[in-house]
Amino acid sequence: MRRADYFLAVLSAGGKARIFSPVQLQFLFFMIDRDIPHLIGGVRFSFTEMDHGPFDHGLYDEIDDLAYRGLLSISRNGISHASYRLTAEGFQRGSIALALLIGNAAEVVREKVEIVGRHHSLRLLQLARSSYGFGSASNAA
């Protein structure tokens, strides 16, 4: 599955109206890469440690491409606060791609979407540290 289709699949797992923040998207794809790479065709992103949590600039390249193609909507509140939501066409294509994931990947992806939806940015960073050991090297310094 192409990375764009995979991206749409993951976002569609949240439903038609789900809105994601940048931190939620970074953490969502980080968790999926870490937990089920064998079900999604391998690790899809290359996350690095940042103060606010896992980060891969490639996620924004994917977002920009999908927005350009009319599959993802970007709303901005000020200079740095953005939110992301699938368009109707993006949701439709994502739902088809989600159904094509192997094994229980779609179920796991839905669970991960619910996790990021329940937590604010600081709590997601705490989850990255406690559940994935993320940031432990920088904390030891």
C-alpha positions as CSV (number, residue, x, y, z in Angstrom):
1,M,0.0,0.0,0.0
2,R,1.3,3.4,-0.9
3,R,2.1,5.7,2.0
4,A,-0.6,8.2,0.9
5,D,-3.2,5.4,1.0
6,Y,-1.9,4.2,4.3
7,F,-2.1,7.8,5.7
8,L,-5.7,8.1,4.5
9,A,-6.6,4.7,6.0
10,V,-5.2,5.7,9.4
11,L,-7.1,9.0,9.5
12,S,-10.3,7.4,8.3
13,A,-10.2,5.1,11.3
14,G,-11.3,8.1,13.3
15,G,-14.5,8.6,11.4
16,K,-15.8,11.3,9.0
17,A,-15.6,14.2,11.4
18,R,-12.4,13.5,13.4
19,I,-10.1,16.4,13.6
20,F,-6.4,15.9,14.5
21,S,-3.8,18.3,15.9
22,P,-0.2,18.1,14.7
23,V,0.9,16.4,17.9
24,Q,-1.9,13.9,17.7
25,L,-0.9,12.9,14.2
26,Q,2.8,12.6,15.0
27,F,2.1,10.4,18.0
28,L,-0.5,8.4,16.2
29,F,1.8,7.4,13.4
30,F,4.6,6.9,15.9
31,M,2.6,4.4,17.9
32,I,1.5,2.5,14.8
33,D,5.0,2.3,13.5
34,R,6.3,1.0,16.8
35,D,3.4,-1.4,17.6
36,I,2.4,-3.0,14.3
37,P,5.0,-2.5,11.6
38,H,4.5,-6.2,10.6
39,L,0.8,-5.5,9.8
40,I,1.3,-2.2,7.8
41,G,4.1,-3.2,5.5
42,G,6.9,-2.1,7.7
43,V,7.9,1.2,9.4
44,R,6.5,4.1,7.4
45,F,8.2,7.1,9.1
46,S,11.5,8.0,10.7
47,F,10.8,9.7,14.0
48,T,13.3,11.7,15.9
49,E,13.1,12.9,19.5
50,M,11.9,16.4,20.0
51,D,10.9,18.3,23.2
52,H,7.2,17.9,22.3
53,G,7.4,14.3,21.4
54,P,8.1,12.1,18.4
55,F,8.5,14.0,15.1
56,D,9.0,13.2,11.4
57,H,8.9,16.0,8.9
58,G,7.7,13.5,6.3
59,L,4.3,13.5,7.9
60,Y,3.9,17.2,6.9
61,D,5.0,16.4,3.3
62,E,2.2,13.8,3.2
63,I,-0.3,16.2,4.7
64,D,0.6,18.9,2.1
65,D,0.3,16.4,-0.7
66,L,-3.1,15.1,0.4
67,A,-4.3,18.7,1.0
68,Y,-3.2,19.7,-2.5
69,R,-5.1,16.7,-3.9
70,G,-8.2,17.7,-2.0
71,L,-8.2,14.7,0.3
72,L,-7.3,16.5,3.5
73,S,-8.5,19.8,4.9
74,I,-6.1,22.0,6.9
75,S,-7.5,24.7,9.2
76,R,-5.3,27.2,10.8
77,N,-5.9,29.2,14.0
78,G,-3.0,31.7,14.0
79,I,0.5,31.0,12.6
80,S,1.4,27.7,14.3
81,H,-1.9,26.1,15.3
82,A,-3.3,23.8,12.6
83,S,-5.8,21.1,12.6
84,Y,-6.4,18.3,10.0
85,R,-9.5,16.6,8.8
86,L,-10.2,14.3,5.9
87,T,-12.5,15.6,3.1
88,A,-15.4,13.4,2.0
89,E,-13.3,12.0,-0.8
90,G,-10.4,11.5,1.5
91,F,-12.6,9.6,4.0
92,Q,-14.0,7.4,1.3
93,R,-10.6,6.5,-0.1
94,G,-9.2,6.0,3.4
95,S,-12.1,3.7,4.4
96,I,-11.4,1.5,1.4
97,A,-7.7,1.4,2.2
98,L,-8.4,0.7,5.9
99,A,-10.4,-2.4,4.9
100,L,-7.4,-3.6,3.0
101,L,-5.1,-3.7,6.0
102,I,-4.1,-7.2,7.0
103,G,-4.9,-9.1,10.1
104,N,-6.3,-7.0,13.0
105,A,-4.4,-3.9,11.8
106,A,-7.6,-1.9,11.2
107,E,-8.8,-2.6,14.8
108,V,-5.4,-1.6,16.3
109,V,-5.4,1.5,14.2
110,R,-8.9,2.5,15.5
111,E,-7.7,1.9,19.1
112,K,-4.7,4.2,18.5
113,V,-6.9,6.9,17.1
114,E,-9.1,6.7,20.2
115,I,-6.0,7.0,22.4
116,V,-4.8,10.2,20.7
117,G,-8.3,11.6,20.8
118,R,-8.6,11.2,24.5
119,H,-5.3,12.9,25.5
120,H,-3.9,16.4,25.1
121,S,-0.4,17.1,23.9
122,L,1.4,16.9,27.3
123,R,-0.3,13.6,28.1
124,L,0.8,12.2,24.8
125,L,4.4,13.1,25.5
126,Q,4.1,11.3,28.9
127,L,2.7,8.3,27.1
128,A,5.6,8.3,24.6
129,R,8.1,8.4,27.5
130,S,6.4,5.8,29.7
131,S,5.1,3.3,27.1
132,Y,7.8,3.6,24.5
133,G,10.9,4.8,26.4
134,F,10.9,7.9,24.1
135,G,13.0,10.7,25.3
136,S,14.7,8.7,28.0
137,A,18.1,9.5,26.6
138,S,17.5,13.2,26.7
139,N,16.0,13.0,30.2
140,A,19.1,11.2,31.6
141,A,21.4,14.1,30.6
